[in-house]
Amino acid sequence: HQGPPAIKSENSLLMAVVYVDIEGVDLGTYVERARRAVNQALEGQIPPGYYLEWSGQFEYMQAANERLKIAVPVTILLIFILLQMNFGKLSDSLIVMSTLPFGVVGGVWLMYLWPNVAGLMDSLWPGVAVQSDPLDFSVAVGVGFIALAGVAAETGVVMVLYLDLAWKRALERGETPNRASLWQAITEGAVHRVRPKVMTVFSTMIGLLPLLVGTEVGSRVMQRVAVPMVGGMVSSTILTLIVIPAVYSIWKEFEMEWQLFRGKEPQV
């Protein structure tokens, strides 16, 4: 007589387990494709009382994604609270928060273009092995975006501080508070921020480079953390140097006109 070597059950129900090893695709994408294919193949053929369930690492990933849905908004809220404690002005905090979407744009684009970028890196440095698997959103990618939000906010803080100091010095020199003097102060503050900003970006990218080209155990996960950070740092650098001074100018012009309308001296 032949029979199963063991009878497995879960929740008082008999169960059969099918183990799958995946390669060349992330877990979430594979399960989505496999679930769609299985549902199409077994549509209307599953007897009453039977059901399919995707478990294992995918189950843990789903739980982590649920926690991530809470962690991301909480992180953004904490960043905003820290900015408000630092500046004490809602306008400056909102200006810095405006840099976060630009960092996300760069991270998403590098994820989308990563197979091509990895192929280019592999052709330029043949001795360096670069994993060129397509990147989809995962817990590791979410962690990378959270880290990117902190770095982008930090560089935005420094930019706003430079602009505030330049405008304050202009008023202390006795310059007439108008659009021309404001633009001159913004140009001065933004130019002084170029070198430290570029140095910050290059030092961060150099530090993340080993994570991009590693092939050791765990490097696949760390690569998903590093890719959105690198892409986001590039886009936030370019756009922060352009967008923050422009938004700062628009707000300060409105603030200056409002203070003059109320008969007060313009202040930083």
Protein Blocks (a to p, Z undefined) as FASTA:
>chain_A
ZZdfbdcdeehiacdddddddehiafklmmmmmmmmmmmmmgokacghiacddehjllmm
mmmmmmmmmmmmmmmmmmmmmmmmmnopaklmmmmmmmmmmmmmmmmmmmmmmmmmmmmm
mmmmmmbccdfbdcdddfklmmmmmmmmmmmmmmmmmmmmmmmmmmmmmmmnopacdfkl
mmmmmmmmmmmmmmmmmmmmmmmmmmmmmmmmpcbehklmmmmmmmmmmmmmmmmmmmmm
mmmmmmmmmmmmmmmmmmmmnopacdZZ
